Amino acid sequence: MKKVLGFIEKWFEWILWESRIIVLLAVITSIISAIVLTIFGTLDIYYSMKDIMDAFSDKEAFYEIYVKLLGSVVSAMDLYLIATVLLIFGIGLYELFISRIDHVEDDKKSSGILKIHNLDQLKEKLLKVIHVVLVVYFFKYAIKLNYTTILDLLYLAIAILLISASVYLTNKK
C-alpha cells in the first residue's frame, strides 16, 4: 500500500511540476503583443510624418498637423513603453517558471534589466516601467486639453507636482 501511495504521490508531484509549462502561453502571447504594439507605434509615427510633409506646403495647416504629430509621437512612445512592459513580463515569466536564459547571463553588453531571478525583481522592474507609462499617458492627455482659464493651468501644475513627487518617492531608496 505504501508503495502505491508513494507512486501516486510522485506521479502527482510530477504533474504539478510540469503544469508550469502552461506559463509558456503567457510568455508567447506577451512577446507577440510586444511585437504588435511596436509595429503599431512605428506605423503611427510613419503616417504622422507623411502628414507633416504635406503640411510644409500649407502654412495654416502646419500648426494643426504639428499638434497631431506631437500627439502621435507621444502615443507611439506610450505603445513602445507598454511593449517594453510586455517584453519584460514575458521574459521574466520564462526565467522564473520555465528556464534560465543563458544568453542573458553571458551577454556582457546587457544592462541587466532582463536579468530576473525572483518574483520581487520582476514586480520591481514592471512597476518602474508602468510608472513611466502612466506619466507618458498623462502627458498625452495634457497635450490634448484646452486650457482656457487660470484654474485649468493651476490644475495642470498640481498634477505635474504630484507626478514629480511620485517619481521622487518611487526612486528614493
C-alpha positions as CSV (number, residue, x, y, z in Angstrom):
1,M,0.0,0.0,0.0
2,K,2.8,2.4,0.9
3,K,4.4,1.6,-2.5
4,V,1.2,2.5,-4.3
5,L,0.8,5.8,-2.3
6,G,4.4,6.7,-3.0
7,F,3.9,6.1,-6.7
8,I,0.8,8.2,-6.7
9,E,2.5,11.0,-4.8
10,K,5.5,11.0,-7.2
11,W,3.2,11.0,-10.2
12,F,1.0,13.8,-8.8
13,E,4.1,15.9,-8.0
14,W,5.4,15.3,-11.5
15,I,2.1,16.6,-13.0
16,L,2.2,19.6,-10.6
17,W,5.8,20.4,-11.6
18,E,5.2,20.0,-15.4
19,S,2.0,22.2,-15.2
20,R,4.3,25.2,-15.0
21,I,4.7,24.8,-18.8
22,I,1.2,26.5,-19.1
23,V,3.1,29.7,-18.4
24,L,4.6,29.4,-22.0
25,L,1.2,30.5,-23.3
26,A,1.5,33.8,-21.3
27,V,5.2,34.2,-22.4
28,I,4.4,33.7,-26.1
29,T,1.3,36.0,-26.1
30,S,3.2,38.7,-24.2
31,I,6.1,38.6,-26.7
32,I,3.7,38.6,-29.7
33,S,1.8,41.5,-28.2
34,A,5.0,43.5,-27.6
35,I,5.9,43.0,-31.3
36,V,2.5,44.1,-32.5
37,L,2.5,47.2,-30.3
38,T,5.9,48.2,-31.5
39,I,4.8,47.9,-35.1
40,F,1.6,49.9,-34.4
41,G,3.7,52.6,-32.7
42,T,6.1,52.8,-35.6
43,L,3.2,53.0,-38.1
44,D,1.6,55.7,-36.1
45,I,4.8,57.8,-36.4
46,Y,5.2,57.0,-40.0
47,Y,1.7,58.1,-41.0
48,S,2.1,61.3,-39.0
49,M,5.4,62.1,-40.6
50,K,3.7,61.7,-44.0
51,D,1.1,64.3,-42.9
52,I,3.7,66.7,-41.7
53,M,5.5,66.5,-45.0
54,D,2.3,67.6,-46.7
55,A,1.9,70.5,-44.1
56,F,5.1,72.2,-45.3
57,S,3.1,73.4,-48.3
58,D,0.3,74.8,-46.3
59,K,1.3,77.3,-43.6
60,E,-2.2,77.5,-42.0
61,A,-2.4,73.7,-41.5
62,F,1.1,73.4,-40.2
63,Y,0.3,74.1,-36.5
64,E,-2.7,71.7,-36.6
65,I,-0.6,68.9,-38.1
66,Y,2.3,69.8,-35.7
67,V,0.0,69.2,-32.7
68,K,-1.2,66.0,-34.3
69,L,2.4,64.8,-34.8
70,L,3.3,65.6,-31.2
71,G,0.3,63.6,-30.1
72,S,1.2,60.7,-32.4
73,V,4.8,60.6,-31.1
74,V,3.6,60.6,-27.5
75,S,1.1,57.8,-28.4
76,A,3.8,55.8,-30.1
77,M,6.1,56.3,-27.0
78,D,3.2,55.0,-24.9
79,L,2.9,51.9,-27.1
80,Y,6.6,51.3,-27.1
81,L,6.6,51.5,-23.2
82,I,3.7,49.1,-23.0
83,A,5.5,46.8,-25.4
84,T,8.5,47.0,-23.1
85,V,6.3,46.0,-20.1
86,L,5.0,43.0,-22.0
87,L,8.6,42.1,-23.1
88,I,9.9,42.3,-19.5
89,F,6.9,40.3,-18.3
90,G,7.2,37.6,-20.9
91,I,11.0,37.1,-20.3
92,G,10.5,37.3,-16.6
93,L,7.9,34.6,-16.5
94,Y,10.0,32.4,-18.7
95,E,13.0,32.9,-16.4
96,L,11.0,32.3,-13.3
97,F,8.9,29.3,-14.3
98,I,10.5,27.6,-17.3
99,S,14.2,28.0,-17.5
100,R,17.1,30.5,-17.2
101,I,18.1,32.2,-20.4
102,D,21.8,31.5,-20.8
103,H,22.3,34.3,-23.3
104,V,21.1,37.0,-20.8
105,E,23.7,35.8,-18.2
106,D,26.5,35.6,-20.8
107,D,25.9,38.9,-22.5
108,K,28.5,41.4,-21.3
109,K,26.8,44.4,-23.1
110,S,23.4,43.9,-21.4
111,S,22.2,46.5,-19.0
112,G,20.9,43.7,-16.7
113,I,17.3,44.9,-17.0
114,L,16.2,41.5,-18.3
115,K,18.1,39.5,-15.6
116,I,15.3,38.4,-13.3
117,H,15.9,35.9,-10.6
118,N,12.9,36.2,-8.4
119,L,9.3,37.5,-8.4
120,D,10.2,40.6,-6.5
121,Q,12.7,41.7,-9.1
122,L,10.1,41.1,-11.8
123,K,7.5,43.2,-9.9
124,E,10.0,46.0,-9.3
125,K,11.0,46.2,-12.9
126,L,7.5,46.1,-14.1
127,L,6.4,48.8,-11.7
128,K,9.1,51.2,-12.8
129,V,8.1,50.8,-16.5
130,I,4.4,51.1,-15.7
131,H,5.1,54.2,-13.7
132,V,6.7,55.8,-16.8
133,V,3.8,54.6,-18.9
134,L,1.4,56.4,-16.6
135,V,3.5,59.6,-16.8
136,V,3.5,59.4,-20.6
137,Y,-0.2,58.7,-20.7
138,F,-0.8,61.8,-18.5
139,F,1.4,63.8,-20.9
140,K,-0.6,62.6,-23.9
141,Y,-3.9,63.8,-22.4
142,A,-2.4,67.0,-21.1
143,I,-1.3,68.0,-24.6
144,K,-4.9,67.5,-25.9
145,L,-6.6,69.5,-23.3
146,N,-7.7,73.1,-24.0
147,Y,-6.5,75.4,-21.2
148,T,-8.9,78.4,-21.1
149,T,-8.7,79.6,-17.5
150,I,-6.0,80.2,-14.9
151,L,-7.7,77.4,-12.9
152,D,-7.0,74.9,-15.7
153,L,-3.3,75.8,-15.6
154,L,-3.3,75.5,-11.8
155,Y,-4.8,72.0,-12.0
156,L,-2.1,71.1,-14.6
157,A,0.6,72.5,-12.3
158,I,-0.8,70.5,-9.3
159,A,-0.9,67.3,-11.4
160,I,2.7,67.8,-12.6
161,L,3.7,68.4,-9.0
162,L,2.0,65.2,-7.9
163,I,3.6,63.2,-10.7
164,S,7.1,64.7,-9.8
165,A,6.5,63.7,-6.2
166,S,5.6,60.2,-7.1
167,V,8.7,59.8,-9.3
168,Y,10.8,61.2,-6.5
169,L,9.3,58.8,-3.9
170,T,9.5,55.8,-6.2
171,N,13.2,56.4,-6.8
172,K,14.0,57.2,-3.2
173,K,16.0,54.4,-1.6
